């Protein structure tokens, strides 16, 4: 059987698609930190500047690690928890259709990330590369 089937690419594509929203969200926070700080304060959470720094680290760091498939299960677990917590903290006004959609989006992202937790990074990942025995033999 061919080592690279069409299905070999699916986990990598899934990781990129899941990571994209986190990376773009972090870039938005970096570009306009005052807006994020104001939003955090508007929902009554303390330490808005610290929250901004944590969010950027989780979103950008986690997103990039997920794309590369580095410690993908652990990274996906962190991003899944982050998605649920931020969804509940910022989008819990479910009487507002827009907020309900954002909450459900966060939950759906967590669901996709839990698939990575359950099944790993798949082919075309650093995790998979490190799991393979060394191909070289030294004489």
N, C-alpha and C positions, 0 to 999 in steps of 0.2 A: 504494500500500500504506500502511496505517496506520503512523505512526511508532512507535506503542506497541502491540506485540503482547503476547500473554500471556507469550511468552518473554523479553520485556524485563525482567520482574520477577524472573526466576529467578536471575540472578547476584547481585542485591541480597539476595534471600532467603538464598541460599547464604552470602554474606559475613556476614550477621547470625548465621546458625546456627553458622558456624565461629568467629566472634568471641565468642559467648556464653560458651563454656567458659573462654576466656582472661580475660574481664572478671570473671566470677564467681570464678575462681581468685585473681585479684589482690585482689578485695575480701576474700576469706577470709584471704589473707596479711596484709592491712592490719588486719583485725579481730583476728587472733591471730598476731602476728609470732613470739612465742616458740615456738609449735608448729612453724612452718616452720623456724626456726633449729635447733630440736631435731632435726627430721627430716633436715635437711641434714647436721648433725653425726653423726647415727646411721648414715649411709652412708659416713662417713669423709672427707667433702669439707672442705677448709679454707675459711676466710673466709666462714663461714655468714651473717654479717650483710651482707656485701657481696653474697653470692649472693641473699639475700632482696631487697635493693634492686634488683638487676639483674632478678630475676624479676618483681617488681612493675612496673618500668618497661616491660619487654618485654610482659608480659601485658596490663596496663592500656593503655599507650600503643599497642601493636600492635593490641589488640582494638578500641579506639576508632577508630584510623585505618582499620582494615579495614572496620568498619561504614560509615564515611563514604566509603570508596573513595578515600582519599588515598594516593598512591604505592603503590597496592595490590599491584603485582607485587613491589616491593622488600620491603614489609611482610610479605607472604605468604611470601616466601623466608626472611626472618628468623624468622618464627613456625614455619615448617616445620623449619628447622634446630634451633630451640629445642625443638620437640616431639620430634625424634629424639634429641637430646642428653639431654634430661631423661628421656625414656623409658628410654634405655640406662643412665643414671646412677642412676635411682631405681627402676626396675622390671625389672631384669635377672635377678631370681631366678625364671626361667620355670618352675621346678619347682612353684612355688606358683601355682595356678590364678588367683587374684586378681591377682597380679603380672603374669602372662601377659596377662590381659585388659587391664590398664592399659597394658602395653607395646604391645599391638596397637592399642588406642585411640589412643595417641600416634602410631603409624605411620599409622593411618587418617586422623587429622587432618592429618598431613603430606601425605598423598596428596591430600586435598581442597584444601589450601593450594597444592600444586603445580599444581592446575588453575587457580587464580587467577594463579599465575606465568605459566602457559602462555597463558591466554586473556584476562587483564586483568580489570578491575573490572566491565566491562559498563555497561549503562545505569544511570541513577540513582546516579551516583558523582561525586565531585569530579573524579576523573581524566577522566571522560568530558566533564564540563562544561568543563573547562579545554582539552580537545582540540578543542572546537568553535570555529569561527571566530566572531568577534563578530557578533551578530545586528543590532546597532545600527549605523546609519550616521550620521555626523556631517556636517552641511551646513556 
